[in-house]
């Protein structure tokens, strides 16, 4: 069964592809809508609803500044979704799911595992936490690619997205990460249920 995924950016695509592939059913990502931010996802939600009757949709966004997922769902006026559409929310950002694989992310950043937070879902700004950790990386090259240069207005380094995408695709242990990220655990369960429903 083919499906279309809706994501905010390149790392989100890599993470959601990983989760769909790991679901263990015949669901396969064949189309991607990369929205470049949650605003475009929110605005196009009615379009995704209609299109899900043609091809199943899995939509993923960050919680960001919302207090809880319920607040986001209310503000987006999500209501009841079609049976062939699934919406998942990363708490608070996608980076919290990657940080939840503490050993894996420590190896990527080249810092001790003990420096990685134990409860990533509780972090209000996991992206900034990840960048601050990378500032202490033992690899000068990694720091220059991942962390914004001094005085730069950029939010992250030039290869930030590429590093996270490669990590999610090649190294991320989502099953282990789900043990410390309740948000990720719920999404894994729901994606498996969704894939199973479509596979029947």
C-alpha positions as CSV (number, residue, x, y, z in Angstrom):
1,X,0.0,0.0,0.0
2,X,1.4,3.3,-1.1
3,X,1.2,6.4,1.2
4,X,2.0,10.1,1.1
5,X,3.8,11.7,4.0
6,X,3.5,15.4,5.0
7,X,6.5,16.8,6.9
8,X,8.0,20.1,7.9
9,X,11.6,19.6,6.6
10,X,14.3,17.1,5.5
11,X,15.0,15.6,9.0
12,X,11.3,15.1,9.6
13,X,11.0,13.2,6.3
14,X,13.9,10.9,7.3
15,X,12.3,10.2,10.7
16,X,8.9,9.5,9.4
17,X,10.2,7.3,6.6
18,X,12.1,5.4,9.2
19,X,9.0,4.9,11.4
20,X,6.8,3.8,8.4
21,X,9.4,1.4,7.3
22,X,9.8,0.0,10.8
23,X,6.0,-0.4,11.2
24,X,6.4,-4.0,9.9
25,X,3.6,-3.9,7.3
26,X,3.4,-3.4,3.5
27,X,2.9,0.4,3.8
28,X,5.4,2.2,1.6
29,X,6.2,6.0,1.3
30,X,5.9,6.8,-2.4
31,X,5.1,10.6,-2.2
32,X,6.4,13.4,0.1
33,X,5.1,16.9,0.7
34,X,7.8,18.9,2.5
35,X,6.0,22.0,3.8
36,X,9.0,24.0,5.0
37,X,7.3,24.8,8.4
38,X,4.2,23.9,10.3
39,X,2.2,26.9,9.0
40,X,1.9,25.4,5.5
41,X,0.8,22.1,7.0
42,X,-1.9,23.8,9.1
43,X,-3.1,25.9,6.1
44,X,-3.3,22.9,3.7
45,X,-4.9,20.4,6.2
46,X,-8.3,20.5,4.4
47,X,-6.5,19.6,1.1
48,X,-4.7,16.7,2.8
49,X,-8.0,15.5,4.2
50,X,-9.6,15.3,0.7
51,X,-6.5,13.8,-0.9
52,X,-6.3,11.0,1.7
53,X,-9.4,9.4,0.1
54,X,-7.2,8.8,-3.0
55,X,-3.9,7.9,-1.2
56,X,-3.4,7.4,2.6
57,X,-1.7,10.4,4.3
58,X,0.5,10.5,7.4
59,X,1.1,14.1,8.6
60,X,3.7,14.9,11.1
61,X,4.4,18.2,12.8
62,X,6.1,19.6,15.9
63,X,4.3,20.8,19.0
64,X,6.5,23.8,19.2
65,X,5.0,26.5,21.4
66,X,1.7,24.9,22.1
67,X,1.2,23.8,25.6
68,X,0.0,20.3,24.7
69,X,-1.2,18.4,21.6
70,X,-4.8,19.0,22.4
71,X,-4.2,22.8,22.1
72,X,-2.7,22.3,18.7
73,X,-5.5,20.1,17.5
74,X,-8.1,22.7,18.7
75,X,-6.2,25.6,17.1
76,X,-5.8,23.7,13.8
77,X,-9.5,22.8,14.0
78,X,-8.5,19.2,13.2
79,X,-11.7,17.4,14.4
80,X,-12.3,13.9,13.2
81,X,-9.8,12.8,10.6
82,X,-10.6,10.5,7.7
83,X,-9.8,6.8,8.3
84,X,-7.0,7.0,5.7
85,X,-5.3,10.0,7.3
86,X,-3.0,10.0,10.4
87,X,-1.7,13.1,12.2
88,X,1.3,12.7,14.6
89,X,2.8,15.5,16.8
90,X,6.4,15.4,18.1
91,X,6.7,16.8,21.6
92,X,8.1,19.4,21.6
93,X,10.2,19.1,18.5
94,X,11.5,16.3,16.3
95,X,14.9,16.7,17.9
96,X,13.5,15.3,21.2
97,X,12.8,12.0,19.4
98,X,16.4,11.9,18.2
99,X,17.8,12.9,21.6
100,X,15.9,10.0,23.1
101,X,18.4,7.6,21.5
102,X,21.0,8.8,24.0
103,X,23.8,6.5,22.9
104,X,23.2,7.1,19.2
105,X,23.0,10.9,19.4
106,X,26.1,11.1,21.7
107,X,28.1,9.1,19.1
108,X,26.9,11.5,16.4
109,X,27.7,14.6,18.3
110,X,30.9,13.1,19.9
111,X,30.1,14.0,23.5
112,X,29.7,11.6,26.5
113,X,26.3,9.9,26.7
114,X,25.9,11.3,30.3
115,X,25.6,14.8,28.8
116,X,22.4,13.8,26.9
117,X,19.1,14.6,28.7
118,X,17.2,11.7,30.1
119,X,13.7,13.1,29.6
120,X,13.8,14.8,26.1
121,X,10.0,15.3,25.9
122,X,10.3,17.7,28.8
123,X,12.6,20.0,27.0
124,X,10.9,23.2,25.8
125,X,13.5,23.7,23.1
126,X,15.2,20.4,22.2
127,X,16.7,21.9,19.0
128,X,18.6,24.5,21.0
129,X,19.7,21.8,23.6
130,X,21.0,19.7,20.7
131,X,23.0,22.6,19.3
132,X,24.4,23.6,22.7
133,X,25.5,20.0,23.1
134,X,27.2,20.1,19.7
135,X,29.1,23.2,20.8
136,X,31.0,20.8,23.1
137,X,31.7,18.2,20.4
138,X,35.2,16.8,20.2
139,X,35.1,17.2,16.4
140,X,35.9,20.7,15.2
141,X,34.5,19.7,11.7
142,X,31.2,18.6,13.2
143,X,30.9,21.8,15.2
144,X,31.5,23.9,12.1
145,X,28.8,22.0,10.2
146,X,26.2,21.6,12.9
147,X,26.5,24.8,15.0
148,X,25.8,28.3,13.6
149,X,29.0,30.4,13.2
150,X,29.7,33.1,15.8
151,X,27.7,36.3,14.9
152,X,25.5,34.4,12.4
153,X,21.7,34.9,12.5
154,X,21.2,31.3,11.3
155,X,19.5,29.0,13.7
156,X,21.9,26.1,13.0
157,X,25.0,25.2,10.9
158,X,25.0,24.6,7.2
159,X,24.9,20.8,7.4
160,X,22.5,20.5,10.4
161,X,19.6,19.0,8.4
162,X,21.9,16.6,6.5
163,X,23.5,15.3,9.7
164,X,20.1,14.7,11.4
165,X,18.7,13.1,8.2
166,X,21.6,10.7,7.9
167,X,21.4,9.9,11.6
168,X,17.7,9.1,11.4
169,X,18.1,7.0,8.3
170,X,21.3,5.1,9.2
171,X,21.8,5.0,12.9
172,X,18.8,6.0,14.9
173,X,17.4,3.3,17.3
174,X,13.8,4.3,17.4
175,X,12.8,1.4,19.6
176,X,15.3,2.3,22.2
177,X,14.4,6.0,21.9
178,X,10.7,5.2,22.5
179,X,11.6,4.0,26.0
180,X,12.5,7.5,27.1
181,X,10.1,9.5,24.8
182,X,6.4,8.9,25.5
183,X,5.6,11.1,22.5
184,X,7.6,8.9,20.2
185,X,6.2,5.7,21.7
186,X,2.6,6.8,21.0
187,X,3.5,7.7,17.5
188,X,5.1,4.3,16.8
189,X,2.1,2.5,18.1
190,X,-0.3,4.6,16.1
191,X,1.7,4.3,12.9
192,X,1.7,0.5,13.3
193,X,-2.0,0.5,13.9
194,X,-2.6,2.7,10.9
195,X,-0.4,0.5,8.7
196,X,-2.1,-2.6,10.0
197,X,-5.5,-1.1,9.2
198,X,-4.5,-0.3,5.6
199,X,-2.9,-3.8,5.2
200,X,-6.2,-5.6,6.0
